Amino acid sequence: MTTEVAIVGGGIIGCALAYTLAKEGVQVAVFEKERVGGQARIAAAGILGSGVESDGRDTFPSLSAQSARLYPDFAAELEAATGLDATYTRSGALTIVFGETQAMFLEHQAGVLAAAGQRVAWLEPDALQATEPLLSTKARGALFFQDDAHVYAPQLMHVLTLAAVAQGVTIHEYTPVHGFLTTGERVTGLQTAAGPVHAAHVVIAAGAWSRLLGDHLGINLPLKPTRGQVMVLETYNRPLRRVVFGAGGYLAPKQDGRIVVGATEEDAGFERENTAGGVAFLVKLMQRLAPSLADTRVHHFGVGLRPTPPDGLPLLGPVAARPGLWIAAGHHRNGILLAPITAHLMSNAIRKGDLAPLQPYAPERFGAQ
Ligand SMILES: Cc1cc2nc3c(=O)[nH]c(=O)nc-3n(C[C@H](O)[C@H](O)[C@H](O)COP(=O)(O)OP(=O)(O)OC[C@H]3O[C@@H](n4cnc5c(N)ncnc54)[C@H](O)[C@@H]3O)c2cc1C
């Protein structure tokens, strides 16, 4: 088989890139060892928390803010292509606190962020209860990020996959990539379970598994899996309107009334099982944030692996030592949020050689193995 671009990994990053390239007329094939969808289909909470997830470092906030701005058009485009709802909802997000000192700090933060141009506001306990009556009355207030949003990640993944296929992308499920085709240092294709695939460009977008693929070529992609467990509640008559962060986790409401309670952050290798300890953490978190949800039906528990880089920034761009090879991986807690900007920047780099915006994310920044 021959294609212009061969992508390893059918998660949200691989599929968003495939869709974006195909829209520009590029021939793309995606190879996925399981079902298409990756962690976005099975675990992710779908929070588009550009404001609430920002930790003050320069590079990540600007990338996430750019992606947040692209999201409404990205979702609308997928909807136009498929006739299906991509579930983009601009709900806003709250960070709630339980201690007086934290409350004073966040109230001060609200002023600082607002002065820097963010649409944030501090909510006193009364205002918080009025806007979200489900939340614990013990909360001492909340920072409200007005522009944050959410999607129902499995549905978004479904719509994105259909849109990619409609653009001509070929998706090969249950087709693991075992190695690479090379000519000298150049990477010229993939060795897959379905046979060799020749490609002008090969992209590793294999999430937490990317490191293992890098090992085949002797390149250092130091991503480690961080396990996340979630509990999905089914509630129709007690709506939560905003995404809520606090007490070391979050509640993420969905359009259909479900609420995702998440998430653990565990170093457990590639194990993808829910554990008793994980479930206990999620139940305690729910009781702390919104105790009135205790009698809600549990729809299911989910578990997934975040691709975690050592410095918190994704690995995006070409591998100079291996011409023909590109990396798009390492989005840790924010791969759903960062999918549109990743696809946009990577597509421009592959098609037009526009590498400058990717410079802070150079995959070779960690040196040799
Ligand atoms: C519990 C949890 C909650 C989360 N919540 C959010 C959230 O609210 N908002 C947000 O933005 N992000 C969230 N994330 C993070 C987000 O899910 C990830 O950053 C994102 O899914 C990573 O996408 P990816 O495509 O890079 O990797 P993946 O989704 O892991 O996809 C990679 C794919 O590559 C495939 N693959 C691996 N090796 C091979 C091989 N050799 N051959 C073929 N295929 C291969 C895998 O099977 C996999 O399907 C959450 C993650 C977890 C675990």
The ligand as a Tripos MOL2 file, in Angstrom:
@<TRIPOS>MOLECULE
LIG
   53    58     1     0     0
SMALL
NO_CHARGES

@<TRIPOS>ATOM
      1 C1         -9.4470   10.0030   32.6680 C.3       1 LIG1
      2 C2         -9.0380   10.9850   31.6330 C.ar      1 LIG1
      3 C3         -9.6990   12.1900   31.5210 C.ar      1 LIG1
      4 C4         -9.3280   13.1270   30.5420 C.ar      1 LIG1
      5 N1        -10.0230   14.2950   30.4400 N.ar      1 LIG1
      6 C5         -9.6930   15.1800   29.4770 C.ar      1 LIG1
      7 C6        -10.4370   16.3720   29.3280 C.ar      1 LIG1
      8 O1        -11.4040   16.5930   30.0470 O.2       1 LIG1
      9 N2        -10.0630   17.2700   28.3650 N.ar      1 LIG1
     10 C7         -8.9770   17.0410   27.5450 C.ar      1 LIG1
     11 O2         -8.6710   17.8840   26.7060 O.2       1 LIG1
     12 N3         -8.2480   15.9040   27.6680 N.ar      1 LIG1
     13 C8         -8.5820   14.9760   28.6130 C.ar      1 LIG1
     14 N4         -7.8500   13.8340   28.7770 N.ar      1 LIG1
     15 C9         -6.6360   13.6670   27.9840 C.3       1 LIG1
     16 C10        -6.9490   13.1530   26.6080 C.3       1 LIG1
     17 O3         -7.8220   12.0730   26.6870 O.3       1 LIG1
     18 C11        -5.6470   12.7460   25.9300 C.3       1 LIG1
     19 O4         -4.7070   13.7930   25.9730 O.3       1 LIG1
     20 C12        -5.9270   12.3910   24.4740 C.3       1 LIG1
     21 O5         -6.9640   11.4390   24.3900 O.3       1 LIG1
     22 C13        -4.6640   11.8700   23.8120 C.3       1 LIG1
     23 O6         -5.0010   11.5780   22.4840 O.3       1 LIG1
     24 P1         -3.9660   10.8720   21.5290 P.3       1 LIG1
     25 O7         -4.6470   10.7050   20.2350 O.co2     1 LIG1
     26 O8         -2.6510   11.5710   21.5670 O.co2     1 LIG1
     27 O9         -3.6940    9.4540   22.2420 O.3       1 LIG1
     28 P2         -4.6590    8.1980   22.4190 P.3       1 LIG1
     29 O10        -6.0390    8.5990   22.6370 O.co2     1 LIG1
     30 O11        -4.0170    7.3220   23.4360 O.co2     1 LIG1
     31 O12        -4.5870    7.5110   20.9950 O.3       1 LIG1
     32 C14        -3.4110    6.8410   20.5670 C.3       1 LIG1
     33 C15        -3.8330    5.6250   19.8120 C.3       1 LIG1
     34 O13        -2.6790    4.9840   19.2830 O.3       1 LIG1
     35 C16        -2.9390    3.6020   19.2560 C.3       1 LIG1
     36 N5         -1.6660    2.8920   19.1460 N.ar      1 LIG1
     37 C17        -0.6780    2.8070   20.0660 C.ar      1 LIG1
     38 N6          0.3340    2.0500   19.6160 N.ar      1 LIG1
     39 C18        -0.0070    1.6430   18.3700 C.ar      1 LIG1
     40 C19         0.6140    0.8290   17.4050 C.ar      1 LIG1
     41 N7          1.8180    0.2850   17.5990 N.pl3     1 LIG1
     42 N8         -0.0400    0.5980   16.2310 N.ar      1 LIG1
     43 C20        -1.2620    1.1640   15.9850 C.ar      1 LIG1
     44 N9         -1.9210    1.9330   16.8980 N.ar      1 LIG1
     45 C21        -1.2820    2.1820   18.0660 C.ar      1 LIG1
     46 C22        -3.6490    3.3540   20.5830 C.3       1 LIG1
     47 O14        -4.3890    2.1450   20.5670 O.3       1 LIG1
     48 C23        -4.5240    4.5900   20.7000 C.3       1 LIG1
     49 O15        -5.8410    4.3620   20.2170 O.3       1 LIG1
     50 C24        -8.2240   12.8580   29.7010 C.ar      1 LIG1
     51 C25        -7.5510   11.6310   29.7980 C.ar      1 LIG1
     52 C26        -7.9560   10.6930   30.7400 C.ar      1 LIG1
     53 C27        -7.2360    9.3760   30.8110 C.3       1 LIG1
@<TRIPOS>BOND
     1     1     2 1
     2     2     3 ar
     3     2    52 ar
     4     3     4 ar
     5     4     5 ar
     6     4    50 ar
     7     5     6 ar
     8     6     7 ar
     9     6    13 1
    10     7     8 2
    11     7     9 ar
    12     9    10 ar
    13    10    11 2
    14    10    12 ar
    15    12    13 ar
    16    13    14 ar
    17    14    15 1
    18    14    50 ar
    19    15    16 1
    20    16    17 1
    21    16    18 1
    22    18    19 1
    23    18    20 1
    24    20    21 1
    25    20    22 1
    26    22    23 1
    27    23    24 1
    28    24    25 2
    29    24    26 1
    30    24    27 1
    31    27    28 1
    32    28    29 2
    33    28    30 1
    34    28    31 1
    35    31    32 1
    36    32    33 1
    37    33    34 1
    38    33    48 1
    39    34    35 1
    40    35    36 1
    41    35    46 1
    42    36    37 ar
    43    36    45 ar
    44    37    38 ar
    45    38    39 ar
    46    39    40 ar
    47    39    45 ar
    48    40    41 1
    49    40    42 ar
    50    42    43 ar
    51    43    44 ar
    52    44    45 ar
    53    46    47 1
    54    46    48 1
    55    48    49 1
    56    50    51 ar
    57    51    52 ar
    58    52    53 1
@<TRIPOS>SUBSTRUCTURE
     1 LIG1         1 GROUP 0 **** ****
